[in-house]
């Protein structure tokens, strides 16, 4: 047992590695997992710094990968931004990850085509976190041309 009597620090690195083996985590989320396991702040910091030096904890990479997965699943920039922020990713990394994606308007157009157009598609895209400007463009392109449904 460590001199400070905190048995939770034993195996902190192993706990962190096991968590990362299951799925990638931001530093904040990994730190929270370790804290729930009873690892002291010093133990958390040591494990995370070791893994960061080895390239296993990298919030910029985490943000890019997670943003790409969410975009591929049809989510808009507002949703992706909120998700990354909830994961504890810093603002600069969030914005860089969003900047690396296909433009939101192109993603919205693809989703609108999949959903079949019409007013319903605007509700679907709004629920998936597409920005107001993108929704307005979708309305102009897919709803305004569709005389079968009326907005309002």
Rosetta constraint file for C-alpha pairs under 8 A:
AtomPair CA 1 CA 5 HARMONIC 6.17 0.50
AtomPair CA 1 CA 6 HARMONIC 7.09 0.50
AtomPair CA 1 CA 7 HARMONIC 5.69 0.50
AtomPair CA 1 CA 10 HARMONIC 7.46 0.50
AtomPair CA 2 CA 6 HARMONIC 6.20 0.50
AtomPair CA 2 CA 7 HARMONIC 6.62 0.50
AtomPair CA 2 CA 9 HARMONIC 7.73 0.50
AtomPair CA 2 CA 10 HARMONIC 7.58 0.50
AtomPair CA 6 CA 10 HARMONIC 7.99 0.50
AtomPair CA 6 CA 39 HARMONIC 7.62 0.50
AtomPair CA 6 CA 40 HARMONIC 7.28 0.50
AtomPair CA 7 CA 39 HARMONIC 7.95 0.50
AtomPair CA 8 CA 12 HARMONIC 7.19 0.50
AtomPair CA 8 CA 37 HARMONIC 6.77 0.50
AtomPair CA 8 CA 38 HARMONIC 4.83 0.50
AtomPair CA 8 CA 39 HARMONIC 4.53 0.50
AtomPair CA 8 CA 40 HARMONIC 7.00 0.50
AtomPair CA 9 CA 38 HARMONIC 7.37 0.50
AtomPair CA 9 CA 39 HARMONIC 4.74 0.50
AtomPair CA 9 CA 40 HARMONIC 6.22 0.50
AtomPair CA 9 CA 43 HARMONIC 5.35 0.50
AtomPair CA 9 CA 44 HARMONIC 7.87 0.50
AtomPair CA 11 CA 15 HARMONIC 6.08 0.50
AtomPair CA 12 CA 16 HARMONIC 6.17 0.50
AtomPair CA 12 CA 34 HARMONIC 7.05 0.50
AtomPair CA 12 CA 39 HARMONIC 6.49 0.50
AtomPair CA 12 CA 43 HARMONIC 6.36 0.50
AtomPair CA 12 CA 44 HARMONIC 6.83 0.50
AtomPair CA 12 CA 47 HARMONIC 6.15 0.50
AtomPair CA 13 CA 17 HARMONIC 6.10 0.50
AtomPair CA 13 CA 47 HARMONIC 4.78 0.50
AtomPair CA 13 CA 48 HARMONIC 7.73 0.50
AtomPair CA 14 CA 18 HARMONIC 6.12 0.50
AtomPair CA 15 CA 19 HARMONIC 6.23 0.50
AtomPair CA 15 CA 34 HARMONIC 7.25 0.50
AtomPair CA 16 CA 20 HARMONIC 6.23 0.50
AtomPair CA 16 CA 30 HARMONIC 6.91 0.50
AtomPair CA 16 CA 34 HARMONIC 6.97 0.50
AtomPair CA 16 CA 47 HARMONIC 6.99 0.50
AtomPair CA 16 CA 48 HARMONIC 7.64 0.50
AtomPair CA 17 CA 21 HARMONIC 6.06 0.50
AtomPair CA 18 CA 22 HARMONIC 6.57 0.50
AtomPair CA 19 CA 23 HARMONIC 6.58 0.50
AtomPair CA 19 CA 24 HARMONIC 7.81 0.50
AtomPair CA 19 CA 25 HARMONIC 7.97 0.50
AtomPair CA 19 CA 30 HARMONIC 7.60 0.50
AtomPair CA 20 CA 24 HARMONIC 5.12 0.50
AtomPair CA 20 CA 25 HARMONIC 6.45 0.50
AtomPair CA 20 CA 56 HARMONIC 7.78 0.50
AtomPair CA 24 CA 62 HARMONIC 6.75 0.50
AtomPair CA 25 CA 29 HARMONIC 5.90 0.50
AtomPair CA 25 CA 30 HARMONIC 5.74 0.50
AtomPair CA 25 CA 57 HARMONIC 7.32 0.50
AtomPair CA 25 CA 62 HARMONIC 6.85 0.50
AtomPair CA 25 CA 87 HARMONIC 8.00 0.50
AtomPair CA 26 CA 30 HARMONIC 6.12 0.50
AtomPair CA 26 CA 57 HARMONIC 6.86 0.50
AtomPair CA 26 CA 58 HARMONIC 7.06 0.50
AtomPair CA 26 CA 59 HARMONIC 5.31 0.50
AtomPair CA 26 CA 62 HARMONIC 6.30 0.50
AtomPair CA 26 CA 63 HARMONIC 7.95 0.50
AtomPair CA 26 CA 87 HARMONIC 6.33 0.50
AtomPair CA 26 CA 88 HARMONIC 6.64 0.50
AtomPair CA 26 CA 89 HARMONIC 6.58 0.50
AtomPair CA 27 CA 31 HARMONIC 5.99 0.50
AtomPair CA 27 CA 48 HARMONIC 7.19 0.50
AtomPair CA 27 CA 57 HARMONIC 6.40 0.50
AtomPair CA 27 CA 58 HARMONIC 7.42 0.50
AtomPair CA 27 CA 59 HARMONIC 6.52 0.50
AtomPair CA 27 CA 88 HARMONIC 7.44 0.50
AtomPair CA 27 CA 89 HARMONIC 7.95 0.50
AtomPair CA 28 CA 32 HARMONIC 6.22 0.50
AtomPair CA 28 CA 87 HARMONIC 6.89 0.50
AtomPair CA 28 CA 88 HARMONIC 5.27 0.50
AtomPair CA 28 CA 89 HARMONIC 7.54 0.50
AtomPair CA 29 CA 33 HARMONIC 6.28 0.50
AtomPair CA 29 CA 87 HARMONIC 6.19 0.50
AtomPair CA 29 CA 88 HARMONIC 6.83 0.50
AtomPair CA 30 CA 34 HARMONIC 6.31 0.50
AtomPair CA 30 CA 48 HARMONIC 7.91 0.50
AtomPair CA 31 CA 35 HARMONIC 6.13 0.50
AtomPair CA 31 CA 44 HARMONIC 5.99 0.50
AtomPair CA 31 CA 45 HARMONIC 7.85 0.50
AtomPair CA 31 CA 48 HARMONIC 7.54 0.50
AtomPair CA 32 CA 36 HARMONIC 6.18 0.50
AtomPair CA 33 CA 37 HARMONIC 6.38 0.50
AtomPair CA 34 CA 38 HARMONIC 6.55 0.50
AtomPair CA 34 CA 39 HARMONIC 5.42 0.50
AtomPair CA 34 CA 44 HARMONIC 6.26 0.50
AtomPair CA 35 CA 39 HARMONIC 5.10 0.50
AtomPair CA 35 CA 40 HARMONIC 6.65 0.50
AtomPair CA 35 CA 41 HARMONIC 7.39 0.50
AtomPair CA 35 CA 44 HARMONIC 7.31 0.50
AtomPair CA 39 CA 43 HARMONIC 5.83 0.50
AtomPair CA 39 CA 44 HARMONIC 6.17 0.50
AtomPair CA 40 CA 44 HARMONIC 6.13 0.50
AtomPair CA 41 CA 45 HARMONIC 6.07 0.50
AtomPair CA 42 CA 46 HARMONIC 6.14 0.50
AtomPair CA 43 CA 47 HARMONIC 6.16 0.50
AtomPair CA 44 CA 48 HARMONIC 6.04 0.50
AtomPair CA 45 CA 49 HARMONIC 5.90 0.50
AtomPair CA 46 CA 50 HARMONIC 6.15 0.50
AtomPair CA 47 CA 51 HARMONIC 6.27 0.50
AtomPair CA 48 CA 52 HARMONIC 5.92 0.50
AtomPair CA 48 CA 57 HARMONIC 6.94 0.50
AtomPair CA 49 CA 53 HARMONIC 6.13 0.50
AtomPair CA 50 CA 54 HARMONIC 6.46 0.50
AtomPair CA 51 CA 55 HARMONIC 6.20 0.50
AtomPair CA 51 CA 56 HARMONIC 5.13 0.50
AtomPair CA 51 CA 57 HARMONIC 5.61 0.50
AtomPair CA 52 CA 56 HARMONIC 5.53 0.50
AtomPair CA 52 CA 57 HARMONIC 4.46 0.50
AtomPair CA 52 CA 58 HARMONIC 6.22 0.50
AtomPair CA 53 CA 57 HARMONIC 7.99 0.50
AtomPair CA 57 CA 62 HARMONIC 7.98 0.50
AtomPair CA 58 CA 62 HARMONIC 6.06 0.50
AtomPair CA 59 CA 63 HARMONIC 5.90 0.50
AtomPair CA 59 CA 89 HARMONIC 6.28 0.50
AtomPair CA 59 CA 90 HARMONIC 7.98 0.50
AtomPair CA 59 CA 93 HARMONIC 7.09 0.50
AtomPair CA 60 CA 64 HARMONIC 6.27 0.50
AtomPair CA 60 CA 89 HARMONIC 7.95 0.50
AtomPair CA 60 CA 93 HARMONIC 5.18 0.50
AtomPair CA 60 CA 94 HARMONIC 7.82 0.50
AtomPair CA 60 CA 96 HARMONIC 7.91 0.50
AtomPair CA 60 CA 97 HARMONIC 7.40 0.50
AtomPair CA 61 CA 65 HARMONIC 6.10 0.50
AtomPair CA 62 CA 66 HARMONIC 5.98 0.50
AtomPair CA 63 CA 67 HARMONIC 5.84 0.50
AtomPair CA 63 CA 84 HARMONIC 6.54 0.50
AtomPair CA 63 CA 89 HARMONIC 6.95 0.50
AtomPair CA 63 CA 93 HARMONIC 6.49 0.50
AtomPair CA 63 CA 94 HARMONIC 6.24 0.50
AtomPair CA 63 CA 97 HARMONIC 5.69 0.50
AtomPair CA 64 CA 68 HARMONIC 6.11 0.50
AtomPair CA 64 CA 94 HARMONIC 7.97 0.50
AtomPair CA 64 CA 96 HARMONIC 7.60 0.50
AtomPair CA 64 CA 97 HARMONIC 4.43 0.50
AtomPair CA 64 CA 98 HARMONIC 7.55 0.50
AtomPair CA 64 CA 100 HARMONIC 7.28 0.50
AtomPair CA 65 CA 69 HARMONIC 6.27 0.50
AtomPair CA 65 CA 97 HARMONIC 8.00 0.50
AtomPair CA 66 CA 70 HARMONIC 6.18 0.50
AtomPair CA 66 CA 84 HARMONIC 7.82 0.50
AtomPair CA 67 CA 71 HARMONIC 6.01 0.50
AtomPair CA 67 CA 80 HARMONIC 6.02 0.50
AtomPair CA 67 CA 84 HARMONIC 7.67 0.50
AtomPair CA 67 CA 97 HARMONIC 6.23 0.50
AtomPair CA 67 CA 98 HARMONIC 6.74 0.50
AtomPair CA 67 CA 101 HARMONIC 7.57 0.50
AtomPair CA 68 CA 72 HARMONIC 6.08 0.50
AtomPair CA 68 CA 101 HARMONIC 6.52 0.50
AtomPair CA 69 CA 73 HARMONIC 6.34 0.50
AtomPair CA 70 CA 74 HARMONIC 6.57 0.50
AtomPair CA 70 CA 75 HARMONIC 5.60 0.50
AtomPair CA 70 CA 80 HARMONIC 6.61 0.50
AtomPair CA 71 CA 75 HARMONIC 4.94 0.50
AtomPair CA 71 CA 76 HARMONIC 6.57 0.50
AtomPair CA 71 CA 80 HARMONIC 7.54 0.50
AtomPair CA 71 CA 101 HARMONIC 7.53 0.50
AtomPair CA 71 CA 107 HARMONIC 7.56 0.50
AtomPair CA 74 CA 107 HARMONIC 7.08 0.50
AtomPair CA 74 CA 108 HARMONIC 7.74 0.50
AtomPair CA 74 CA 111 HARMONIC 6.46 0.50
AtomPair CA 74 CA 128 HARMONIC 7.13 0.50
AtomPair CA 75 CA 79 HARMONIC 6.25 0.50
AtomPair CA 75 CA 80 HARMONIC 6.66 0.50
AtomPair CA 75 CA 125 HARMONIC 7.86 0.50
AtomPair CA 75 CA 128 HARMONIC 4.96 0.50
AtomPair CA 75 CA 129 HARMONIC 6.07 0.50
AtomPair CA 75 CA 130 HARMONIC 6.93 0.50
AtomPair CA 76 CA 80 HARMONIC 6.26 0.50
AtomPair CA 76 CA 104 HARMONIC 6.40 0.50
AtomPair CA 76 CA 107 HARMONIC 7.73 0.50
AtomPair CA 76 CA 108 HARMONIC 7.43 0.50
AtomPair CA 76 CA 125 HARMONIC 7.54 0.50
AtomPair CA 76 CA 128 HARMONIC 5.87 0.50
AtomPair CA 76 CA 129 HARMONIC 4.61 0.50
AtomPair CA 76 CA 130 HARMONIC 3.97 0.50
AtomPair CA 76 CA 131 HARMONIC 6.87 0.50
AtomPair CA 77 CA 81 HARMONIC 5.88 0.50
AtomPair CA 77 CA 98 HARMONIC 6.84 0.50
AtomPair CA 77 CA 104 HARMONIC 6.63 0.50
AtomPair CA 77 CA 129 HARMONIC 6.34 0.50
AtomPair CA 77 CA 130 HARMONIC 5.77 0.50
AtomPair CA 77 CA 131 HARMONIC 6.60 0.50
AtomPair CA 78 CA 82 HARMONIC 6.16 0.50
AtomPair CA 78 CA 129 HARMONIC 4.86 0.50
AtomPair CA 78 CA 130 HARMONIC 5.87 0.50
AtomPair CA 78 CA 131 HARMONIC 6.00 0.50
AtomPair CA 79 CA 83 HARMONIC 6.11 0.50
AtomPair CA 79 CA 128 HARMONIC 6.39 0.50
AtomPair CA 79 CA 129 HARMONIC 4.28 0.50
AtomPair CA 79 CA 130 HARMONIC 7.06 0.50
AtomPair CA 80 CA 84 HARMONIC 6.14 0.50
AtomPair CA 80 CA 98 HARMONIC 7.85 0.50
AtomPair CA 80 CA 129 HARMONIC 7.51 0.50
AtomPair CA 81 CA 85 HARMONIC 6.12 0.50
AtomPair CA 81 CA 94 HARMONIC 6.37 0.50
AtomPair CA 81 CA 95 HARMONIC 7.87 0.50
AtomPair CA 81 CA 98 HARMONIC 7.59 0.50
AtomPair CA 82 CA 86 HARMONIC 6.07 0.50
AtomPair CA 83 CA 87 HARMONIC 6.31 0.50
AtomPair CA 84 CA 88 HARMONIC 6.56 0.50
AtomPair CA 84 CA 89 HARMONIC 5.58 0.50
AtomPair CA 84 CA 94 HARMONIC 6.41 0.50
AtomPair CA 85 CA 89 HARMONIC 5.26 0.50
AtomPair CA 85 CA 90 HARMONIC 6.99 0.50
AtomPair CA 85 CA 91 HARMONIC 7.45 0.50
AtomPair CA 85 CA 94 HARMONIC 7.33 0.50
AtomPair CA 89 CA 93 HARMONIC 6.50 0.50
AtomPair CA 89 CA 94 HARMONIC 6.41 0.50
AtomPair CA 90 CA 94 HARMONIC 6.27 0.50
AtomPair CA 91 CA 95 HARMONIC 6.15 0.50
AtomPair CA 92 CA 96 HARMONIC 6.13 0.50
AtomPair CA 93 CA 97 HARMONIC 6.06 0.50
AtomPair CA 94 CA 98 HARMONIC 6.27 0.50
AtomPair CA 95 CA 99 HARMONIC 6.03 0.50
AtomPair CA 96 CA 100 HARMONIC 6.30 0.50
AtomPair CA 97 CA 101 HARMONIC 6.86 0.50
AtomPair CA 102 CA 106 HARMONIC 6.92 0.50
AtomPair CA 102 CA 107 HARMONIC 6.86 0.50
AtomPair CA 103 CA 107 HARMONIC 6.58 0.50
AtomPair CA 104 CA 108 HARMONIC 6.03 0.50
AtomPair CA 104 CA 130 HARMONIC 7.45 0.50
AtomPair CA 104 CA 134 HARMONIC 7.13 0.50
AtomPair CA 105 CA 109 HARMONIC 6.13 0.50
AtomPair CA 105 CA 134 HARMONIC 5.65 0.50
AtomPair CA 105 CA 137 HARMONIC 7.77 0.50
AtomPair CA 106 CA 110 HARMONIC 6.31 0.50
AtomPair CA 107 CA 111 HARMONIC 6.29 0.50
AtomPair CA 108 CA 112 HARMONIC 5.97 0.50
AtomPair CA 108 CA 125 HARMONIC 7.08 0.50
AtomPair CA 108 CA 130 HARMONIC 7.33 0.50
AtomPair CA 108 CA 134 HARMONIC 7.19 0.50
AtomPair CA 108 CA 138 HARMONIC 7.35 0.50
AtomPair CA 109 CA 113 HARMONIC 6.21 0.50
AtomPair CA 109 CA 138 HARMONIC 6.95 0.50
AtomPair CA 110 CA 114 HARMONIC 6.33 0.50
AtomPair CA 111 CA 115 HARMONIC 6.11 0.50
AtomPair CA 111 CA 125 HARMONIC 7.62 0.50
AtomPair CA 112 CA 116 HARMONIC 6.18 0.50
AtomPair CA 112 CA 117 HARMONIC 5.37 0.50
AtomPair CA 112 CA 121 HARMONIC 5.71 0.50
AtomPair CA 112 CA 122 HARMONIC 7.90 0.50
AtomPair CA 112 CA 125 HARMONIC 7.71 0.50
AtomPair CA 112 CA 138 HARMONIC 7.57 0.50
AtomPair CA 112 CA 142 HARMONIC 7.60 0.50
AtomPair CA 113 CA 117 HARMONIC 5.90 0.50
AtomPair CA 115 CA 121 HARMONIC 5.94 0.50
AtomPair CA 116 CA 121 HARMONIC 7.15 0.50
AtomPair CA 117 CA 121 HARMONIC 5.46 0.50
AtomPair CA 117 CA 142 HARMONIC 5.53 0.50
AtomPair CA 117 CA 143 HARMONIC 6.72 0.50
AtomPair CA 117 CA 146 HARMONIC 7.95 0.50
AtomPair CA 118 CA 122 HARMONIC 7.51 0.50
AtomPair CA 118 CA 142 HARMONIC 6.13 0.50
AtomPair CA 118 CA 143 HARMONIC 4.90 0.50
AtomPair CA 118 CA 146 HARMONIC 6.24 0.50
AtomPair CA 118 CA 149 HARMONIC 6.60 0.50
AtomPair CA 119 CA 123 HARMONIC 7.05 0.50
AtomPair CA 119 CA 139 HARMONIC 7.63 0.50
AtomPair CA 119 CA 143 HARMONIC 5.85 0.50
AtomPair CA 119 CA 149 HARMONIC 6.61 0.50
AtomPair CA 119 CA 150 HARMONIC 7.45 0.50
AtomPair CA 119 CA 151 HARMONIC 6.66 0.50
AtomPair CA 120 CA 124 HARMONIC 6.35 0.50
AtomPair CA 121 CA 125 HARMONIC 6.08 0.50
AtomPair CA 122 CA 126 HARMONIC 6.02 0.50
AtomPair CA 122 CA 135 HARMONIC 6.36 0.50
AtomPair CA 122 CA 138 HARMONIC 7.08 0.50
AtomPair CA 122 CA 139 HARMONIC 6.90 0.50
AtomPair CA 123 CA 127 HARMONIC 6.21 0.50
AtomPair CA 124 CA 128 HARMONIC 6.39 0.50
AtomPair CA 125 CA 129 HARMONIC 6.47 0.50
AtomPair CA 125 CA 130 HARMONIC 5.72 0.50
AtomPair CA 125 CA 135 HARMONIC 7.20 0.50
AtomPair CA 126 CA 130 HARMONIC 5.53 0.50
AtomPair CA 126 CA 131 HARMONIC 7.54 0.50
AtomPair CA 126 CA 135 HARMONIC 7.12 0.50
AtomPair CA 130 CA 134 HARMONIC 6.33 0.50
AtomPair CA 130 CA 135 HARMONIC 6.60 0.50
AtomPair CA 131 CA 135 HARMONIC 6.28 0.50
AtomPair CA 132 CA 136 HARMONIC 6.19 0.50
AtomPair CA 133 CA 137 HARMONIC 6.35 0.50
AtomPair CA 134 CA 138 HARMONIC 6.26 0.50
AtomPair CA 135 CA 139 HARMONIC 6.18 0.50
AtomPair CA 136 CA 140 HARMONIC 6.22 0.50
AtomPair CA 137 CA 141 HARMONIC 6.13 0.50
AtomPair CA 138 CA 142 HARMONIC 5.57 0.50
AtomPair CA 138 CA 143 HARMONIC 7.06 0.50
AtomPair CA 139 CA 143 HARMONIC 4.72 0.50
AtomPair CA 139 CA 144 HARMONIC 6.04 0.50
AtomPair CA 140 CA 144 HARMONIC 5.20 0.50
AtomPair CA 140 CA 145 HARMONIC 7.49 0.50
AtomPair CA 141 CA 145 HARMONIC 6.46 0.50
AtomPair CA 142 CA 146 HARMONIC 6.49 0.50
AtomPair CA 143 CA 147 HARMONIC 7.75 0.50
AtomPair CA 143 CA 149 HARMONIC 7.68 0.50
